[in-house]
Amino acid sequence: MDSPARAVVSAADLARAVRLLAVRSRWEATGLFAGNYASAFRGSGLEFEESRPYAPGDDVSALDWSATARTGELYVKRFREERNQTLLFALDISGSMRFGTTGSSKAETAAQALALVVAAAGRAGDRSGAIAFGDGLRAEVPTGRGSSHGLRVIRAAVEWASCPEGLTRLAAGLRSIRTRARRRSVIFALSDFRDPDRAAVRAELAELARRHDLIAAPILDPVDEELPRVGALRISDPERRGVTHVLHTGRPRTRRRYRAAAMAWRAQLERDLRLAGAEVLWLRTDRSPLFALGRFFAERAARRAPA
């Protein structure tokens, strides 16, 4: 099903959208959200920060024997988490990501989610980068660190999301990011996963999950789950122009079959993603990604907390 054609976005409108999204994401990615992000994606090591006087209740295994011998008083070592996470975003900008019936397209929802995670990663001192794909690799922002680089990633995502087009070749996009991720990374795959070549997609997902921390984020629109009752509805494939069909949405049988097929597709996709080794984060065009991401980070942090 295709959505109404969107007007061409001007450079000024794009710049305004980037500024608004960057400011909003920085504001929202604070407090509990940022804390849950940092706990969900812990650094891989600890580095020494300072020695301080021993206090009752401190872990005796952390005693700093050199400082203790030098001063004659008990001292303990204090460490801080070494943040060296690298986040890579694979953003689907094929034609089907243009669809959206609630104000935001799927591509725009993906860009909003990306901006929130990039903002949280920047606060934690992590690196981020992104690629855009459709029928192949379309654009890339190499990984980097710092607020200016984070803004560069967000700007690219907004620009990519403004003009989704072409075929979906999800396996090609996943393969592109796999060849670029030389070190173990956290990979977010943001897509509607509407790729007919399920076997190739599963194989690429499994390869990524074997070497990286893979999070698959399928994006749904309400119409993906249930037909609106609007009478005769003409639909077309946004990636293959020229073929249209008519659905009579007022017919109960048509609506039941549509909903059953949608539920079966979602259940099968969830199974495929989990069997490939990915964690699954469902996003929706009719809800802010903030809440889905916050819940996902909190649950992941709870699972990974020491017993």
N, C-alpha and C positions, 0 to 999 in steps of 0.2 A: 504494500500500500504506500503510495507516495503522498507526501505532504505538499501543501501549496508552495509554489515557487517563491523563493525569498529574493528580495531586492539585492542588487549588488551593493556591497558594503564599501563605503568610501574610506580613504586613508584616515580622515579625521575621526570617523566613527570607530574605526579599529583602534586608534590610539586612545580614544576615550574609554572604550571597552577594556583595554589592557589596564589603564590606570585604575578604573573602578574595581576590576577583578583583583588586581594586585593589592590594593588597599584593603578591600573587604576580606580577602583570604588571609592577609597578615593579621587583621583584627580578630578574625574568627579562630585562627590557628594559635590560640593562646590558652593559658590556664590548663584546665583538665584535658582539653584536646591535645595540646602540645605534650603534656606529661604522659598521657596514654600512648602517644606516638613514640616518645623516647623509650618507654617501657616495652612497647611492642617490638621495636627494632633496636635491640641493645647493641652496643659496640662489642667488638670481639676481644677486648682486653682492658686492662687497667694500667694506669700510669701513676707514678708517685707524685704527690702534690706537696705534702709537708709533713713534718713531725710536730706533735703537740703533746702537752703533758697528759699523762694517763688519768682517766676519770673512772670511778667505780662503774662497772658494767661494760667497760671496753673489752674487746676480744684480746685475750693475752697472747694469742698467736700473732697479733699485729705489733707486738712490742718492738721498738727500735733500739736494739742492743747497743749500737754505736752511740746514739745520743744519750742513752741511759748511762753508759760507762763514762761518757765525757762530762756529764752534768751531775751524776750521782742521784738523779731523780728519774722515775719511770716515765718514758716517752713511748708513744705509739705512732706508727706510720699511718698516714692518711692517703688514700688513693682516690682517684676519680676515674670515671669511665672514659675510656678512649673511644671517641666517636670517629669511626672511619667507614661508616656505611656509604654505599653507593646505590642510588635509586635510578632506575632506568624506566621510562614510560614508553610503551608502544601504543600509539594513538591511531585508531582506525578512522580514516577520513574518506572512506568509500561512499558511494552514492546513497546507500541505505542509512548511513549515519545522518543524513539530512532530515530524516523523518522526525516529527515531533508535533503533538497536538495540544500541548499545554503551555506554550510560550517559549520553551527551550527545546532545541533539537537534541538528538542523542549526542552529536558531536560537541555541542555547547555544554551539555551536562558533563561529558568526559573532560572538557577543558576546565570546568569549575572544580571537579574532583582533583584533577592534576594540580591546579593552583593551590588548593588547600594543603595537599601533601607536600608540595614543594616548599610552601611557607613553613610548615612544621619541620621539614628536614633542614631548612636554613637556620631555624632557631636552635636546632640540635647540633649544628655544625656538620651535617652530612652533605655529601655531593649529590647532584642530580643532573640528569640529561634526558633527552627524549628523541624519539623518531616518529615520523608520520608515514603511514603506509595505506595503500589501497590494493591495486593489483601488483604492487611492488613497493620498494622503498621510494618515498617521495621527497622527504626532507629530514634533516637531522640537526640536533643541537648536542655537541659533545658534552660529556660530564664536566662539571666544575663546582666550585664552592663559593659562597658569599651572596650577599643580597643582590648585587648587580647581576650576577649570573642567574640567580633565581628569577629575577624579572625578565631576563632574556628568554628563559624557558617558558615562562607564562606568556610572554608576548608571542612567541612562536606558536604555542598551542592555540591561542585566540585566533591568530591568522589562519592556521590550518583548519580550525573548526568553522571558519566563516565560509568555506567553499568546498564541502565534501562532494566528491564526484567519482565516477568510474566504478569498476568492479571490485568486489572483495576477494582478496587472496590472503587470507589470514596466515596461512602457513608461510607464505613468502615474507610477511612482516615479522613473524616470530623468528624466522631463520635469519633475517637481517640483524635483529637485536642479539641473537645468539652469537653471530660471528663478531660482533663488536664488544661483547661483554667478556673481556679477558680475565677479569677477576670476579670472584663470587659477588653477586649483587642482589638487591631486592628489585624484582621486575613487576611492574604493573601493566597488565594487558587490558586496555580499555577499548571495548568493541561491543557491537550487538551480536557478534559471533554468528552472523547469518552467512555462513560459508557452506556451500553444498559438499565440499570435499572434506567430510568429517574425519576420514582416516588420516589424511595428511596433517590436519590440524592437531589431532590427538598425538601423532608421532612427534611433531615439533614441540608441543606442550610438554610431553614426557622428557624430551631432551633438555628443555630449559629447566624443568623442575629437578632434574637429576643434578644439575650443576649450580642452580641458583635458587633463591627464595622467591617462588612464583605466586603472584596473586592475580587471578583472573577476575575482571570486573565487567560482567555482562550488563548492558544498559537496556532497560525496558521502557516502553511507553504504554500508558493505559490501554491503547487500542491493540497492543500486542497480545493482550489477555482477554479482552472482551470487545465485541463489535458495538459501536454506538447505534442506537435505534434511530436511523435517519432515512429510512426508506431505501430506494435503490441507490447503491453506492458504486461508482465506477472506480476501479483500482488498477494500478499498474506497478510494474517492477521498476524502482528508481534506478537500477543498474542495467536494465535491458529495455530500452525504449521501444515503443511500437506495438506492444501486446497489452491489451487491456481486458478486464473482465468486469462483470457487473454482479454485485452481491445484493440480494434482497434482505436487508438487515432487519426488516420487520417480521420475518418468518422465524418462529421459535425454533424450528428444526435447524435452520441455518446457524442461528446464534449458538445453539447447543453444540453443534459439530465444530464450530469455530473455537469455542471455549475449550472443548475436549482436546482438540488438536494443539492449542496453545499450551495447555497444561502438560500434555505429553512431551512437547518439544522442550519445555523448560526442565522437566524432570530428567529427560535424556541428556540435556546439556550439562546439568549439575552432575550427573553420574560420570559423563565423559571427562569433565574438568577434574573431579576429585580422583578418578582412577588414574589420570595422568600425573597426579601429584601436586595439583594446584590448590591453593586456598581460594574460596569463592566469595566475592563481595558483590552482591546485587545492588545496582543503582537504578534510579528511576527518573524520568524527565519531569514528573509531577511533584518531586520532593527534592529538597536541598541535599546535596551529597554530604553536607556537614554531619547530619545525624547518622547516616549509614556508616560513614568513615569513623565517627566517634565511637559508635557501638562496636565496630569491627576492631578498632585499636584496643578498646577496653577489654573485649573478650580475648583477644590475642595476648595482651599483657597478662591477664589472669591465668591463661593456660601456661605461660612461660615463667611465671613467678616461682621462686624457690619454694619448696614445700615447707 
